[in-house]
Amino acid sequence: MASAGQGQGSERGSGSERGSGRARGRPRARARRWRRILYWIPVLFIGLLLGWSYYAYAGQLCVVSMENIGEQVVCLIVYHLLFAMFVWSYWKTIFTMPMNPSKEFHLSYAEKELLEREPRGETHQEILKRAAKDLPIYTRTMSGAIRYCDRCQLIKPDRCHHCSVCDKCILKMDHHCPWVNNCVGFSNYKFFLLFLAYSLLYCLFIAATDLQYFIKFWTNGLPDTQAKFHIMFLFFAAAMFSVSLSSLFGYHCWLVSKNKSTLEAFRSPIFRHGTDKNGFSLGFSKNLRQVFGDEKKYWPLPVFSSLGDGCSFPTCLVNQDLEQQSTPAGLTPAVKNWSQRNMWSPIPRMGVSTLPVLAAISLEGHQFPSKPLRESQSHLLTDPHSWADSSTNSDKGKVGKKGMSNPALTIENET
């Protein structure tokens, strides 16, 4: 009887604990819902401002204030073209979901169990090193450790960071932008750049075509209607946003030219050989193509055309990576076949011959998403002008003796 009573008491106790846990969880869930709603306020502000600018420019300026029919037609056509591209790129930036690391970077259940049992330290790192040995990762933490996300329980791919707002790891994360209520990363960085470009052109066009009517407002050259106030505020808003957008767009153009993200501009990526602020830079043209793609007809359109899979990126590493050096005899079949086809053509660079090694070759059992790096960025880096043809058999003999660096594509550093 006593044991039965104790059992019923323990059941009641566990039930009350679950009830109190649910009660504590309700305010948190409610707070998260309110935060999600509040995050949309900047987007709503931009939408309302855009709607008012359409009314002020197309209605009050072009239809009411412009007297020349030809000027009206030209301004309305150009305005609607810029307006459509602005809205399209803004929409794509907001509603394109950020890409997360593929399942290859998530730890297995057994590896998670090992990590939970082992205290943080050398043993912890050994487990992560074993899990990451076949993954195309070449960056490290400041202490030289494997980059691991405790929250998502995965090994971070290169250029991947955890967003505290989205609460997930984002591939090639640039920043979390409140004006689009989304993370800007690999999947929508091109859309974000186009959004900045078209919003800047939109504001500059409005300011340029509204200027003469703004001057007439101050010289009493406009009829005394409500249109004059819309014209005045429209010019002020367009001029003000033009200044801020030009600086932001110029900064991101510089980032693209250097193949950096905003986070990497503030903290340079750390490789095994040390910090390298230009570690991912391949030269201006290749950096541009990595974001916008090979087909220039898609560059001005907010459609996805970036190269790669977001999980691995080619680098311009100069130092040999001693940690993962291996001899040709120890290569996987994928690397062996590639080496036999390409004959390991050496690259003359400052008197040193380095080897073109495919970046992030898919190893056995590790398949990447639908448009992998081996098909897109390998094409980016195999420009016939970048590689020197193999001339003698002696060079191939040297390669066989010295081995090869890890599969982080060693390329000719462009200036």
C-alpha positions in Angstrom: 0.0 0.0 0.0 2.8 2.4 0.9 4.7 1.6 -2.2 1.5 2.1 -4.3 0.9 5.5 -2.6 4.5 6.5 -3.2 4.1 5.5 -6.9 0.9 7.6 -7.2 2.7 10.5 -5.4 5.6 10.3 -7.8 3.2 10.2 -10.8 1.4 13.3 -9.4 4.8 15.0 -8.9 6.0 14.3 -12.4 2.6 15.4 -13.8 2.8 18.7 -11.9 6.4 19.3 -13.1 5.3 18.8 -16.7 2.3 21.1 -16.1 4.6 23.8 -14.6 7.0 23.3 -17.5 4.2 23.9 -20.0 3.1 26.9 -18.1 6.6 28.4 -18.2 6.9 27.6 -21.9 3.7 29.5 -22.8 5.0 33.1 -22.1 8.2 32.3 -24.0 6.2 31.1 -27.0 4.0 34.2 -26.8 7.1 36.4 -26.6 8.6 34.7 -29.7 5.4 35.3 -31.6 5.4 39.0 -30.7 9.1 39.3 -31.7 8.3 37.8 -35.1 5.6 40.4 -35.6 7.8 43.3 -34.5 10.6 42.1 -36.9 8.2 43.0 -39.8 7.9 46.6 -38.8 10.9 47.9 -40.9 9.7 45.9 -43.9 6.2 47.4 -43.4 7.8 50.9 -43.2 9.6 50.4 -46.5 6.4 49.1 -48.1 4.4 52.1 -47.0 7.2 54.5 -48.1 7.3 52.8 -51.5 3.6 53.0 -51.9 3.5 56.7 -51.1 6.4 57.4 -53.4 4.5 55.7 -56.2 1.5 57.9 -55.6 3.6 61.1 -55.2 5.7 60.5 -58.4 3.3 58.8 -60.8 0.2 60.6 -59.7 1.1 64.0 -58.3 4.3 64.8 -60.3 3.9 63.1 -63.7 0.1 63.3 -64.2 -0.8 66.5 -62.3 2.3 68.7 -62.5 4.1 67.8 -65.8 2.6 69.6 -68.8 4.8 68.1 -71.5 3.2 64.8 -72.8 6.5 63.5 -74.0 8.2 64.1 -70.7 5.3 62.4 -68.9 5.5 59.3 -71.1 9.3 58.9 -70.8 9.4 59.5 -67.1 6.5 57.0 -66.4 8.1 54.3 -68.5 11.5 54.6 -66.9 10.0 55.0 -63.5 7.8 51.8 -63.8 10.8 49.8 -65.0 12.9 50.8 -62.0 9.9 50.4 -59.7 9.3 46.8 -60.9 13.0 45.8 -60.6 13.2 47.4 -57.1 10.1 45.5 -55.9 11.1 42.2 -57.5 14.6 42.2 -56.0 13.3 43.4 -52.6 10.7 40.6 -52.6 13.3 37.9 -53.5 15.7 39.2 -50.8 12.9 38.9 -48.2 11.3 35.6 -49.1 14.4 33.6 -50.2 15.1 31.3 -47.4 18.7 31.2 -46.2 20.5 28.0 -47.0 21.7 25.8 -44.1 24.5 23.3 -44.0 23.8 20.0 -45.6 23.4 16.8 -43.7 27.1 15.8 -44.2 28.1 18.5 -41.7 25.7 17.3 -39.0 27.1 14.9 -36.4 25.8 11.4 -36.2 24.0 10.2 -33.1 27.1 8.3 -31.9 29.3 11.3 -32.4 26.9 13.5 -30.4 26.9 10.9 -27.6 30.7 11.0 -27.5 30.8 14.8 -27.4 28.3 14.9 -24.5 30.3 12.3 -22.5 33.7 13.9 -23.1 34.7 17.2 -21.4 35.8 20.0 -23.6 39.5 19.8 -24.5 41.8 17.7 -26.7 39.5 14.7 -26.7 36.6 16.8 -27.7 38.6 18.2 -30.6 39.8 14.7 -31.7 36.2 13.6 -32.1 35.4 16.7 -34.2 38.6 16.1 -36.3 37.6 12.6 -37.0 34.1 13.7 -38.0 35.5 16.5 -40.2 38.3 14.5 -41.9 36.4 14.0 -45.2 34.6 17.4 -45.2 35.9 20.3 -47.3 36.6 22.7 -44.5 39.8 24.7 -44.2 39.0 27.5 -41.7 39.5 27.2 -38.0 38.7 29.1 -34.8 41.1 31.6 -33.3 42.6 28.8 -31.2 43.0 26.6 -34.3 40.1 24.3 -33.4 37.4 22.9 -35.6 34.5 25.4 -36.0 31.5 23.7 -34.3 28.1 25.0 -33.5 26.8 23.7 -30.1 23.3 25.1 -30.9 22.8 23.3 -34.2 25.2 20.5 -33.4 27.1 20.6 -36.6 30.5 21.3 -38.0 30.4 24.7 -39.6 31.3 24.8 -43.3 33.7 27.5 -44.4 32.1 31.0 -44.2 29.1 29.7 -42.3 28.0 31.4 -39.1 25.2 31.0 -36.6 22.6 33.8 -36.7 21.2 34.6 -33.2 18.0 36.1 -34.7 17.2 33.2 -37.0 18.7 30.7 -34.5 20.3 28.6 -37.2 23.6 28.3 -39.1 23.6 30.3 -42.4 25.8 29.4 -45.4 28.2 32.2 -46.3 26.4 34.5 -43.9 26.9 38.2 -44.6 24.7 39.8 -41.9 21.1 39.8 -40.6 19.3 42.7 -42.2 16.3 44.1 -40.3 15.1 46.0 -43.4 14.4 42.7 -45.1 13.7 40.7 -41.9 16.0 38.0 -43.2 19.6 36.7 -43.1 21.7 37.8 -46.1 23.8 34.9 -47.2 24.7 32.5 -50.0 21.2 32.0 -51.3 20.1 35.6 -51.5 23.3 37.8 -51.5 22.9 38.5 -55.2 19.3 39.6 -54.6 20.4 41.9 -51.8 23.0 43.5 -54.1 20.4 44.0 -56.8 18.0 45.4 -54.2 20.6 48.0 -53.2 21.4 48.8 -56.8 17.8 49.3 -58.0 16.7 51.2 -54.9 19.7 53.6 -55.5 18.8 54.0 -59.1 15.1 54.5 -58.1 16.0 57.3 -55.7 18.5 58.9 -58.0 16.0 59.0 -60.9 13.2 60.5 -58.7 15.6 63.1 -57.3 16.9 64.0 -60.8 13.5 64.4 -62.5 11.9 66.0 -59.5 14.6 68.7 -59.1 13.2 71.3 -61.5 9.8 71.1 -59.9 11.4 71.3 -56.4 13.0 74.5 -57.5 9.7 75.8 -58.8 8.2 75.1 -55.4 10.6 77.5 -53.7 10.2 80.2 -56.5 6.4 79.9 -56.4 6.3 78.5 -59.9 3.9 75.7 -59.0 0.1 76.1 -58.6 -1.1 76.1 -55.0 -2.3 72.5 -54.8 -1.6 69.5 -52.6 0.8 68.2 -55.3 3.4 70.8 -54.4 3.9 69.3 -50.9 4.2 65.8 -52.3 6.9 67.1 -54.7 8.8 68.8 -51.9 8.9 65.8 -49.6 9.5 63.4 -52.5 12.7 65.2 -53.4 13.9 65.3 -49.8 13.2 61.6 -49.2 14.9 60.6 -52.5 18.0 62.7 -51.9 18.4 61.5 -48.4 18.0 57.8 -49.3 20.3 58.3 -52.3 23.2 59.3 -50.0 22.8 56.4 -47.5 22.2 53.8 -50.3 25.2 55.0 -52.3 27.6 54.4 -49.4 26.0 51.0 -48.5 26.0 49.9 -52.1 29.6 51.0 -52.7 30.7 49.1 -49.6 29.1 45.9 -50.8 30.6 46.4 -54.2 34.0 46.5 -52.5 33.2 43.4 -50.6 32.3 41.5 -53.8 35.5 42.7 -55.5 37.5 41.2 -52.6 35.3 38.1 -52.2 34.5 39.0 -48.5 31.4 39.0 -46.4 30.6 41.8 -43.9 31.6 39.4 -41.1 34.9 38.5 -42.8 35.7 42.2 -43.3 35.5 42.7 -39.6 37.2 39.5 -38.7 39.4 37.8 -41.3 39.0 34.1 -41.8 41.6 31.9 -40.0 43.1 29.0 -42.0 45.4 26.3 -40.7 48.4 28.4 -41.7 47.0 31.5 -39.9 44.8 34.5 -40.6 44.4 35.4 -44.3 42.1 38.4 -45.1 42.3 37.6 -48.8 42.1 33.8 -48.4 38.9 33.4 -50.6 39.8 36.1 -53.2 40.4 34.7 -56.7 40.8 38.0 -58.5 38.2 40.6 -59.5 36.6 38.8 -62.4 36.3 35.4 -60.6 35.1 37.0 -57.4 32.3 38.8 -59.4 31.3 35.6 -61.2 31.2 33.7 -57.9 28.3 35.9 -56.9 26.6 36.7 -60.2 27.4 33.5 -62.2 28.9 32.9 -65.6 25.9 34.0 -67.8 25.9 37.8 -67.9 22.3 37.9 -69.2 21.2 36.9 -65.7 23.3 39.4 -63.8 20.7 42.3 -63.7 17.8 39.9 -62.9 17.0 38.7 -59.4 17.2 35.0 -60.3 19.7 32.7 -58.6 22.8 32.3 -60.7 25.6 32.2 -58.1 28.3 29.5 -58.4 28.8 26.7 -56.0 26.8 25.0 -53.3 27.5 27.3 -50.4 29.2 24.5 -48.4 32.7 24.8 -49.8 34.6 27.5 -51.6 37.9 27.7 -53.6 40.7 29.5 -51.9 44.0 31.0 -52.9 46.1 29.3 -50.3 49.8 29.6 -50.8 51.2 27.7 -47.9 51.1 23.9 -48.0 48.7 22.3 -45.6 50.8 19.8 -43.7 48.0 18.5 -41.6 46.2 16.8 -44.5 49.0 16.1 -46.9 48.8 12.7 -48.6 50.7 10.9 -51.3 49.0 10.0 -54.6 48.9 6.3 -53.5 46.6 7.3 -50.7 44.1 9.3 -52.7 40.5 8.4 -53.1 39.4 7.1 -56.5 37.7 10.4 -57.3 40.9 12.4 -56.8 43.0 9.8 -58.6 40.8 9.8 -61.7 40.8 13.6 -61.8 44.6 13.7 -61.5 45.0 11.2 -64.3 42.8 13.2 -66.6 44.5 16.6 -65.8 48.1 15.3 -65.6 48.7 17.6 -62.6 49.8 20.5 -64.7 52.1 22.7 -62.5 51.5 26.5 -62.2 54.5 28.8 -62.3 54.0 31.3 -59.6 56.9 33.3 -58.3 59.3 30.5 -59.2 57.2 27.9 -57.2 55.2 25.1 -58.8 51.9 24.4 -57.0 49.3 21.9 -57.9 45.8 22.5 -59.1 43.7 20.5 -56.7 39.9 20.5 -57.0 38.3 22.4 -54.1 36.0 20.3 -52.0 35.9 17.2 -54.1 33.0 15.1 -53.1 34.6 12.1 -51.3 33.0 8.7 -51.0 29.7 8.9 -49.2 29.6 12.7 -49.2 27.3 14.0 -51.9 26.6 17.7 -52.0 23.3 19.5 -53.1 21.9 19.8 -56.6 24.5 22.2 -58.0 27.7 21.2 -56.3 31.0 23.0 -56.3 32.7 20.4 -58.5 30.4 21.3 -61.4 30.3 25.1 -61.0 33.2 26.6 -59.1 35.6 24.1 -60.6 34.5 25.5 -63.9 35.1 29.0 -62.5 38.7 28.1 -61.7 39.7 26.1 -64.7 40.1 29.0 -67.0 42.5 27.9 -69.7 44.6 31.1 -69.3 45.1 30.4 -65.6 46.8 27.0 -65.9 50.2 26.3 -67.6 50.3 23.3 -69.8 52.3 20.3 -68.5 55.6 20.2 -70.6 57.8 17.5 -69.3 57.5 14.1 -67.6 60.0 15.2 -64.9 57.4 17.5 -63.4 55.0 14.6 -63.1 57.7 12.6 -61.4 58.2 15.4 -58.9 54.6 15.5 -58.1 54.6 11.7 -57.4 57.5 12.1 -54.9 56.3 15.2 -53.1 52.7 14.4 -52.7 49.9 16.9 -52.8 48.3 19.6 -50.6 44.8 19.1 -49.2 41.9 19.6 -51.6 41.7 23.3 -51.2 42.2 24.5 -54.7 45.5 26.2 -55.1 45.2 28.9 -57.7 47.2 31.7 -59.2 46.6 34.8 -57.1 45.3 37.6 -59.4 46.0 41.2 -58.7 
